[in-house]
C-alpha cells in the first residue's frame, strides 16, 4: 500500500473510530467501572463547613478569557480571575485603573482566548508566587499575583500568530516559554498564502519571568513554518532544555484536517536555552523592529501603566548552531511532557497508535554521534530509533497529554476514546484505564509538571457533558472529574461543572499559597492621584467638561453622597476609595445610566468609574456589595442640570458641611468657590487629566 493510500486509510479509520467512540462515550452510563460506592466517594471529597481544601486548582477558562479557581478535593468554585476579558462583576477592564491592562498594538482588546496555565517554580517545584497564563488570539502572556489573585502584568508577544503553545516555565522561572500556533510572514507582509512554505515562519519566544513588573521578550528563535504546540521544560539533567511539539510539517495551508495529517511523523523541537543565551551574549542575535505592549499594575497607585516596546532580539538555527534539534514523533503530536527525573520526554500524537517516549540520555548521545536523518533550515533531525526509550502500545484513541504521579507511573488522556490510561515508566506497560465523561482533552495531577508531583488525584478536563448534569438548553457546562490515584487503580470520586472551557490546569498545595495572602491594601500606602484617605479629604472639582469626584466609602455611607452642579455631557470620574482596613469588606459603586460596569473596591484601594450623563435629572448611586446591616442605606444622588446651567458644583462632604454649619451659625451665606469648586480638591489646583493613567 502506498504512503498516500495508507495515510488516507488511517485518517478514515481514525475518523470512524472517533465517531464510534463518541457515540459510545456519550451514551448514558448506568455504572462506571471506575466508580466506587457513593458514600465512599462522598467522604473522600467532603470538606466540612469552615474547613479548607487541600489544593488550589487553577483551570483555564478557554473562550471566556479568565481563570477559574477551585478547591480540591471538593470541586468548589472559589474565584474567577479576569485576565484577558472584561469582567463586570468587579469592573476589571471597565474601571479607569484596569482598562490599560487590555491595551495592545491593536487597541484595547476586551476579550481573548485563555488556554494554558503554568505555576512559577523554584528548583523544579511549584512555589505558589505566580500563575502565568496565555492569550491565544492576540498573542500575550500574563502574570497573576497569587498574593492577591489578580492580574498584575501582561506582555504582548511580537512576531507571533496564535500564542497557543504558551506559557510554560523553566525550573527556576527564568523564562516563560511561548510559541506560534499559526505561522505567519515574519516580519508581517502582504504575501500570497500559497507562498506558505517559502514565506511563513514560526517563533519560539523566551520571556523573562522571574522579576515582577519586568517581563520582556529576552530573545526569539526563528523556526520553520509549522504549527507549534505544547511544551515542557526539562528537569534535573535536562533542565537547560525545553521541548515543544509541532505538527503540520507538511506546511499545508488549506483543509488542514487532511493535508496537515499526511506525514507519519512530525517533530518535537528540543531546544537548549542555555546555548541560546550564550549566543545572545556573544552578539549573535539581530535586533529586529517590533511593536508590542507591556502593561503593569502598579502596587501603590493600583493603576495599570502601559509601556510600548520597539525591538526584539532574534536568533536563527544557523546563527546559533547546536541549539535546536527535531525529534521525529508520530503523529500530529499535541502534548510534550517530561517525567520528574528529567530523563523521559513523552509525546501525545493525536493520530498516533502508540505513545512514544524519548530518552534524554539517548538524545545527547545521538547528537554526539551525529545520528541525523536530515537537516531542515539548519536544524538536525535526529533518527527516531536513536532517541527512542520505548513505546506504549495500543493505549487507546487520540493520546494527548501525559502527567506523572512521582511513583513511577504516567497518566495519558485519550480524547477520541474518552479515557485515561495509566502506564509504567521504563516498562511502558499499561496497568489501568478508566472512562471519562466525555471527550477528555487535558488532564492534571497536582504538581504533575514538577520534580515532586502529588500522586493523590488526577483531574480530567472534559469537553462534553451530555447527560451528566441538569440540561441548560443548547449550551451545556463543561466539566472536570476528580479521580483518586493513591492506589493501584484509578477511582472516580467527583464531577464538578466549570466556568468556560477547562482546557488546561495546574494544582498546588493550598499551604504554599495561603501563607502569601494579602488581606487588604494599606491605606497609608495608597498613592493613587485621587485617593481619599479620610472623609475630610473628599470633594468635587471641575476642569472644563470634566468633573472629578473624590469619594470615600465606609460602612455604611459614601462621602459625598449628594452631588449637584453636574451638567449634561460632562465626563464625571468617581474616584472611590474604600477606607476600610479589615479583611473581606469590599464596597461596590454604581450609578444609573453608566455604560461601563460597577466598581468593586477592595479595602484600602481606589477605583474610578467614568460616567457621562446624557439627560437632565437626578440619578441614584449606591453600593453594590452587601457590606453591613445598613447596606441598603449606602446610597446617594447626582443632580444633572442642562448645559450652561448656573447650578454651582457642590458635594455634601464633611468639610463642606462643616463650613456651611459654621457660616450658618454666623448668619453668613458662603460664596461659590472660583470655578464652582467645593471641597478640598480645589486646594490641589487644576484637576488632572480625566484619564488617571
C-alpha positions in Angstrom: 0.0 0.0 0.0 1.5 3.4 -1.0 2.1 6.0 1.7 -0.7 8.3 0.4 -3.2 5.4 0.4 -2.0 4.3 3.8 -2.4 7.8 5.2 -5.9 8.1 3.7 -6.9 4.7 5.1 -5.5 5.7 8.5 -7.4 9.0 8.6 -10.7 7.3 7.5 -10.2 4.6 10.1 -9.4 7.2 12.8 -12.5 9.2 11.9 -14.7 6.1 12.0 -13.2 5.1 15.3 -13.7 8.6 16.7 -17.4 8.6 15.6 -17.9 5.2 17.2 -16.1 6.2 20.4 -18.0 9.4 20.6 -21.3 7.6 20.3 -20.3 5.1 22.9 -18.8 7.7 25.3 -22.0 9.8 25.1 -24.4 7.0 25.9 -25.7 7.5 29.5 -23.8 5.3 31.8 -25.5 3.2 34.4 -22.5 2.1 36.2 -18.9 3.2 35.8 -16.2 0.6 36.2 -14.1 3.3 37.8 -16.7 4.4 40.2 -16.7 3.5 43.9 -19.6 3.4 46.4 -21.4 6.8 46.6 -20.9 7.2 50.3 -17.2 6.2 50.0 -16.6 8.7 47.2 -18.6 11.4 49.0 -16.5 11.0 52.2 -13.2 11.4 50.1 -14.3 14.7 48.6 -16.2 16.1 51.6 -14.7 19.3 53.1 -16.5 20.2 56.3 -18.1 23.6 56.7 -15.3 26.0 57.8 -12.6 23.7 56.7 -10.3 24.3 53.8 -9.5 22.3 50.7 -6.1 20.6 50.4 -5.3 22.1 47.0 -5.9 25.1 44.9 -6.7 24.2 41.3 -6.3 26.8 38.5 -8.3 25.9 35.4 -8.1 28.0 32.3 -11.5 29.3 31.1 -10.6 28.9 27.4 -13.0 31.1 25.4 -14.0 33.2 28.5 -10.5 34.7 28.8 -10.5 34.0 32.6 -9.1 31.5 35.2 -11.4 29.5 37.4 -10.0 28.8 40.9 -11.4 25.6 42.5 -10.7 23.8 45.8 -9.7 20.2 45.6 -11.0 17.7 46.5 -14.3 19.5 47.0 -14.5 21.0 43.4 -15.9 24.2 44.9 -15.5 27.3 42.7 -13.6 29.8 44.9 -13.0 32.7 42.5 -12.9 33.8 38.8 -9.7 35.7 37.9 -10.3 38.0 34.9 -7.1 38.3 32.8 -7.8 38.9 29.1 -11.5 39.7 29.2 -13.6 42.4 30.8 -15.4 41.2 34.0 -18.4 43.2 35.0 -18.5 41.5 38.5 -15.6 43.6 39.7 -15.1 46.2 37.0 -11.9 44.7 35.6 -11.4 46.1 32.1 -14.1 48.8 32.8 -12.6 50.9 35.6 -10.1 53.5 34.6 -7.3 51.8 36.6 -7.7 48.4 34.9 -8.7 49.3 31.3 -5.0 49.8 30.4 -4.3 46.1 31.2 -6.1 45.2 28.0 -4.2 47.6 25.8 -2.4 46.1 22.7 -1.0 47.4 19.5 -4.4 46.5 18.0 -6.1 48.9 20.5 -8.0 48.0 23.7 -9.0 44.3 23.3 -11.9 43.3 25.6 -11.7 39.6 25.1 -9.2 36.8 24.4 -8.9 33.0 24.4 -7.1 31.8 27.6 -5.9 28.3 27.1 -3.0 27.3 29.3 -1.7 27.9 32.9 1.8 27.5 34.5 2.8 28.0 38.1 6.1 29.7 39.0 8.8 27.3 40.1 11.8 27.2 42.3 14.2 24.3 41.9 11.7 22.5 39.8 8.9 22.7 42.4 5.8 24.9 42.4 6.4 27.8 44.8 3.0 29.5 44.9 4.1 33.0 44.0 2.6 33.5 40.5 0.4 31.9 37.9 1.3 32.5 34.2 -1.4 32.3 31.5 -1.6 32.9 27.8 -3.8 34.7 25.3 -4.1 32.8 22.1 -5.9 35.2 19.8 -3.9 38.4 20.3 -0.6 36.8 21.5 0.1 37.7 25.1 1.4 36.3 28.4 0.1 37.4 31.8 1.3 37.1 35.3 -1.3 36.6 38.1 -0.1 37.5 41.6 -1.2 34.7 43.9 -1.0 37.1 46.9 -4.0 38.9 45.6 -5.3 36.5 42.9 -5.3 39.5 40.5 -3.7 40.0 37.1 -0.5 42.0 37.7 1.2 42.1 34.3 0.5 41.4 30.7 3.1 41.3 27.9 2.2 41.2 24.2 4.3 38.7 22.1 5.6 40.1 18.8 6.3 38.1 15.6 3.6 35.6 16.6 0.3 34.3 15.1 -1.7 32.4 17.7 0.0 32.1 21.1 -1.4 28.6 21.8 1.9 27.0 22.8 2.3 29.1 25.9 3.1 29.7 28.8 5.5 27.0 30.0 8.0 27.6 32.7 11.7 26.7 33.3 12.7 25.2 36.6 13.6 28.4 38.4 11.1 30.7 36.5 14.0 32.1 34.4 11.8 32.0 31.3 8.2 31.8 30.4 8.0 30.0 27.0 5.7 30.8 24.1 5.4 29.6 20.6 3.3 30.3 17.5 0.4 28.1 16.7 -0.2 29.8 13.3 2.9 30.5 11.3 2.8 33.9 9.6 5.1 36.0 7.5 7.8 37.3 9.9 8.0 40.3 9.8 4.4 40.6 8.6 4.0 41.4 4.9 1.4 41.2 2.1 2.3 37.9 0.5 0.2 35.2 -1.2 -0.9 32.5 1.2 0.2 30.0 -1.4 3.8 31.1 -0.6 3.3 29.5 2.8 6.3 27.1 2.6 8.7 29.9 1.5 7.5 33.0 3.4 5.8 31.8 6.6 7.8 31.2 9.8 7.2 30.4 13.5 8.9 31.8 16.6 9.8 30.3 20.0 9.8 33.2 22.5 11.8 33.3 25.7 10.1 35.7 28.1 11.9 36.9 31.3 9.7 35.7 34.1 11.4 35.9 37.4 11.1 39.7 38.2 7.6 41.1 38.8 6.9 44.1 36.6 9.8 43.4 34.3 8.5 40.8 31.9 10.0 41.2 28.5 10.9 39.1 25.4 14.6 38.2 26.1 15.0 36.7 22.7 13.2 34.7 20.0 14.3 31.8 17.9 13.0 31.8 14.3 11.9 28.3 13.2 10.3 26.7 10.2 6.7 27.5 9.5 5.0 24.6 11.3 2.2 24.7 14.0 4.0 24.8 17.4 2.1 23.5 20.3 2.5 22.4 23.9 5.8 22.3 25.7 7.6 21.3 28.9 10.9 22.5 30.2 13.4 19.8 31.3 14.2 18.8 34.8 17.4 17.6 36.5 19.8 16.6 33.8 17.6 18.2 31.1 16.8 21.4 33.0 18.6 23.6 30.4 16.4 22.3 27.7 12.8 22.8 26.6 10.7 20.5 24.4 7.9 21.8 22.1 5.6 19.7 20.0 4.9 20.7 16.4 2.6 19.5 13.7 1.9 20.4 10.1 5.4 19.6 9.0 3.7 19.3 5.6 3.3 23.1 5.7 -0.3 22.8 4.5 -2.4 26.0 4.4 -5.9 24.7 3.5 -8.1 21.7 4.6 -5.6 21.0 7.4 -7.7 18.1 8.8 -6.4 16.2 5.8 -3.4 18.0 4.4 -1.7 18.5 7.8 -2.1 14.9 8.8 -0.3 13.1 6.0 3.1 12.6 7.4 3.7 9.6 9.6 5.8 11.7 11.9 6.0 15.3 12.9 8.5 16.7 15.4 9.3 17.7 18.9 11.6 20.6 18.9 14.3 20.1 21.5 15.9 23.4 22.4 18.9 24.2 24.6 18.0 27.5 26.0 21.4 27.9 27.7 23.0 27.7 24.3 20.6 30.4 23.0 21.5 32.6 26.0 25.2 32.2 25.2 24.6 33.2 21.5 22.7 36.3 22.6 25.6 37.2 25.0 28.1 36.7 22.1 26.2 39.2 20.0 24.8 36.7 17.5 21.2 37.9 17.8 19.9 40.5 15.5 17.8 43.4 16.7 14.6 43.3 14.7 12.0 46.1 14.7 8.9 45.1 16.7 5.9 46.7 18.2 4.4 45.3 21.4 2.9 46.4 24.7 3.8 45.8 28.3 1.1 46.6 30.9 1.8 46.5 34.6 -0.4 47.1 37.6 1.4 49.5 40.0 1.4 48.1 43.5 0.8 51.5 45.2 -1.4 53.5 42.8 -3.3 50.3 41.9 -3.4 51.7 38.3 -2.1 50.0 35.2 0.8 51.6 33.4 1.3 50.9 29.6 4.8 50.7 28.1 5.5 50.2 24.4 8.5 48.3 23.1 10.1 48.7 19.7 12.6 45.9 19.1 13.3 42.3 19.9 16.4 40.1 19.7 16.1 37.3 17.1 18.3 34.2 16.6 18.1 31.6 13.9 19.3 27.9 14.0 22.2 28.9 11.6 23.3 31.9 13.6 23.2 29.8 16.8 24.0 26.2 15.7 23.7 23.2 18.0 20.9 24.8 19.9 17.8 23.1 18.4 17.1 19.6 17.2 14.0 17.9 15.8 12.9 14.6 17.3 10.6 12.7 14.9 7.4 11.9 16.7 4.2 10.2 15.4 1.6 11.5 14.5 0.4 15.1 14.8 1.7 15.4 18.3 -0.1 17.7 20.8 1.4 17.3 24.2 5.1 17.2 25.2 5.8 16.2 28.8 8.9 15.5 30.8 8.9 13.0 33.7 10.0 14.1 37.2 13.5 12.6 36.7 14.1 14.7 33.6 15.0 11.6 31.6 11.9 10.8 29.6 10.2 13.1 27.1 6.6 11.8 26.3 4.6 12.9 23.3 0.9 12.6 22.7 0.3 12.1 19.0 -3.4 12.9 18.3 -3.5 10.4 15.4 -0.8 8.0 16.7 -1.4 4.4 17.7 1.4 4.4 20.2 2.7 6.8 22.9 6.4 7.4 22.0 8.8 8.1 24.9 12.2 9.7 24.0 15.3 9.4 26.2 17.3 12.5 27.1 20.4 10.4 27.6 20.0 8.8 24.1 19.2 12.3 22.7 22.6 13.5 24.0 24.4 10.5 22.6 22.6 10.8 19.2 23.8 14.5 19.0 27.3 13.4 19.8 27.2 10.6 17.2 25.5 12.9 14.7 22.8 10.3 14.2 20.8 12.6 11.9 18.2 11.7 9.3 18.4 15.1 7.5 18.7 18.8 8.2 15.8 21.3 7.9 16.6 25.0 7.8 19.8 24.4 9.8 18.0 22.1 12.3 19.3 18.5 12.5 16.6 15.8 12.5 17.6 13.0 14.8 16.9 9.4 14.0 13.8 8.1 15.7 15.4 4.8 16.8 18.4 6.6 18.2 16.5 8.6 20.7 13.6 6.3 21.5 13.3 4.9 25.0 10.2 2.9 24.3 6.6 3.0 23.0 3.4 2.4 24.9 1.5 0.1 22.6 -2.3 0.3 22.0 -3.0 3.0 24.5 -6.4 3.9 23.0 -7.5 6.5 20.5 -6.3 10.1 20.5 -3.5 10.3 23.1 -3.0 14.0 24.0 -1.3 14.9 27.3 0.6 13.0 30.0 1.3 13.8 33.6 3.2 11.9 36.3 2.4 10.8 39.9 6.0 10.7 41.2 5.7 6.9 41.9 6.9 5.7 38.6 3.6 5.9 36.7 2.3 8.1 33.9 -1.3 9.1 33.1 -2.3 10.0 29.5 -5.6 11.5 28.3 -7.2 9.9 25.2 -9.6 12.3 23.5 -11.3 10.0 21.0 -11.9 7.1 23.2 -12.7 9.3 26.3 -10.4 7.7 28.8 -7.3 8.0 31.0 -4.7 5.3 30.7 -2.1 4.6 33.4 1.2 3.1 32.4 4.5 2.3 33.9 7.7 4.2 33.1 10.6 2.1 31.9 8.5 -0.9 31.0 5.8 1.0 29.1 3.1 -1.5 30.1 -0.5 -0.3 30.6 -1.6 -1.1 34.2 -5.1 0.6 34.3 -7.6 2.6 32.3 -10.8 4.5 33.2 -13.5 6.1 31.2 -14.1 9.9 31.3 -17.3 11.7 30.6 -16.8 12.8 27.9 -14.1 13.6 25.4 -11.2 14.5 27.7 -8.7 17.0 26.5 -6.0 17.6 29.0 -5.6 16.2 32.5 -3.8 17.4 35.5 -2.1 16.0 38.6 -1.2 18.5 41.4 2.5 19.2 40.8 2.4 16.8 37.7 4.7 19.1 35.8 7.3 19.3 38.6 10.0 17.2 40.1 7.8 16.3 43.1 4.2 15.5 42.0 1.5 14.8 44.5 0.3 11.4 43.5 -3.1 11.7 45.1 -5.5 12.9 42.4 -5.8 13.2 38.7 -8.3 15.7 37.2 -9.9 15.0 33.8 -10.7 18.2 31.9 -13.6 17.3 29.6 -15.1 18.9 26.6 -18.6 17.4 26.6 -21.0 16.6 29.4 -24.3 15.5 27.6 -26.3 13.7 30.4 -24.0 14.4 33.4 -25.9 17.5 34.7 -29.3 19.1 34.5 -29.8 20.4 31.0 -29.4 24.1 30.3 -30.5 24.5 26.7 -28.2 24.1 23.7 -25.1 25.2 25.7 -24.1 22.8 28.4 -21.5 23.4 31.0 -18.2 21.7 30.5 -16.7 19.7 33.4 -13.8 18.4 35.4 -13.7 15.0 37.0 -11.6 14.0 40.0 -10.1 10.6 40.3 -8.3 9.0 43.2 -4.9 7.7 42.1 -3.5 6.9 45.5 -3.9 3.1 45.0 -3.2 0.7 42.2 -6.5 1.5 40.4 -8.0 4.9 39.5 -11.3 5.6 41.1 -13.8 8.3 40.1 -14.7 10.5 43.0 -16.4 13.6 41.7 -17.7 15.6 38.7 -17.9 19.3 39.0 -19.0 21.9 36.4 -16.5 24.5 35.3 -16.7 28.1 34.1 -15.8 28.3 30.4 -13.8 25.6 28.9 -11.4 23.8 31.3 -8.8 23.5 28.6 -5.7 23.1 30.9 -4.9 23.4 34.6 -2.5 23.3 37.5 -3.0 22.5 41.1 -0.8 23.3 44.1 -0.8 22.5 47.8 -3.0 25.2 49.5 -0.4 25.7 52.2 2.0 27.2 49.7 -0.4 29.9 48.6 -2.4 30.6 51.8 0.6 31.9 53.7 1.2 34.6 51.0 -2.3 36.1 51.0 -2.8 39.8 51.2 -5.9 40.6 53.2 -6.3 44.3 52.4 -4.4 47.2 50.8 -2.7 49.5 53.3 -4.5 52.8 53.1 -1.4 54.8 54.1 0.5 53.3 51.1 -2.2 54.2 48.6 -0.6 56.6 46.1 -3.5 56.9 43.7 -3.6 60.5 42.4 -7.2 60.8 43.5 -7.1 58.9 46.8 -9.3 60.0 49.7 -7.6 58.8 52.9 -10.2 60.3 55.2 -13.7 61.7 54.7 -12.4 65.3 55.2 -10.4 64.9 52.0 -13.4 64.1 49.9 -14.7 66.6 47.4 -15.7 67.5 43.9 -13.9 69.7 41.3 -14.4 70.8 37.7 -11.8 71.2 34.9 -13.7 72.3 31.8 -16.2 69.5 31.0 -14.5 67.0 33.3 -15.8 66.6 36.9 -13.7 64.7 39.5 -15.4 63.2 42.5 -13.1 62.2 45.2 -15.3 59.9 47.2 -14.9 57.9 50.5 -16.7 54.7 51.1 -17.0 53.2 54.6 -19.7 51.3 56.4 -22.4 52.5 55.6 -22.2 55.7 53.5 -20.4 57.5 50.7 -18.9 60.9 51.2 -20.1 62.9 49.3 -23.5 61.2 48.9 -25.3 64.1 47.2 -23.7 66.0 44.3 -25.1 68.9 42.3 -23.8 71.1 39.5 -23.1 68.3 37.1 -24.2 69.1 33.5 -25.4 67.0 30.6 -22.4 65.8 28.6 -19.9 66.2 31.4 -17.4 63.4 31.9 -17.8 62.5 35.6 -15.0 60.5 37.2 -15.9 58.9 40.5 -12.7 58.1 42.3 -14.0 55.8 45.1 -11.6 54.9 48.0 -12.6 52.1 50.4 -11.5 53.4 53.8 -11.9 50.0 55.5 -8.8 48.4 56.9 -10.3 45.0 57.5 -10.3 41.7 55.6 -13.3 40.8 53.4 -15.0 44.2 53.5 -15.2 45.4 49.8 -17.6 48.2 48.8 -19.3 48.5 45.4 -20.3 51.5 43.5 -22.7 52.0 40.6 -24.8 54.8 39.1 -27.8 54.7 36.9 -27.0 55.0 33.2 -23.3 54.1 33.4 -22.3 52.2 30.2 -19.3 50.5 31.8 -19.8 48.3 34.9 -20.0 48.6 38.6 -16.9 49.0 40.7 -15.8 46.5 43.4 -13.3 48.4 45.6 -11.2 46.4 48.0 -10.2 47.8 51.4 -7.6 50.5 51.1 -7.7 50.9 47.3 -9.1 53.4 44.9 -11.1 52.6 41.7 -12.5 55.0 39.2 -15.8 54.8 37.3 -16.4 57.0 34.2 -19.9 58.3 33.7 -21.3 60.7 31.0 -24.9 61.7 31.8 -27.0 62.2 28.7 -30.1 63.6 30.1 -31.2 66.1 32.8 -32.4 64.5 36.0 -31.5 63.2 39.4 -29.7 59.9 39.3 -29.3 57.4 42.2 -25.9 55.9 43.1 -25.4 53.0 45.5 -23.1 50.4 47.0 -23.5 47.1 45.1 -21.8 44.8 47.6 -23.6 43.9 50.8 -21.3 45.4 53.4 -23.3 45.8 56.6 -26.8 45.8 58.1 -27.2 49.3 56.7 -26.0 48.4 53.2 -29.3 49.5 51.7 -28.8 52.9 53.1 -25.4 53.3 51.5 -26.6 55.4 48.5 -27.0 58.9 47.2 -27.9 61.1 44.3 -26.3 63.1 41.5 -28.2 66.1 40.1 -27.6 66.7 36.4 -28.5 70.1 35.0 -28.7 71.4 31.4 -25.5 72.6 29.7 -24.7 76.1 30.7 -26.7 75.9 34.0 -25.6 78.2 36.8 -26.2 75.5 39.5 -22.9 75.5 41.4 -20.8 72.3 41.6 -21.2 71.0 45.2 -20.9 67.9 47.2 -22.0 67.4 50.8 -18.6 66.4 52.1 -17.7 66.7 55.8 -15.6 69.7 55.1 -18.3 71.4 53.1 -20.9 70.6 55.7 -18.7 71.9 58.5 -18.0 75.2 56.6 -21.7 75.6 55.9 -22.7 74.9 59.5 -20.2 77.4 60.9 -21.3 80.0 58.3 -25.0 79.5 59.2 -24.2 79.9 62.9 -22.7 83.3 62.0 -25.6 84.1 59.7 -23.3 84.2 56.6 -24.0 82.8 53.1 -20.9 81.2 51.6 -20.0 82.3 48.1 -19.4 79.7 45.4 -15.7 79.0 45.1 -14.0 80.1 41.9 -14.8 77.7 39.1 -17.7 76.2 41.1 -15.4 74.0 43.2 -16.5 72.6 46.6 -14.3 70.6 49.0 -10.6 70.2 49.3 -10.0 69.1 45.7 -9.9 72.8 44.8 -6.8 73.2 47.0 -4.8 71.0 44.7 -5.1 73.4 41.8 -6.2 72.4 38.3 -7.6 68.9 38.2 -5.5 66.3 36.4 -6.5 64.7 33.1 -9.7 62.8 33.2 -7.8 59.6 32.5 -5.8 58.7 35.6 -3.2 56.9 33.5 
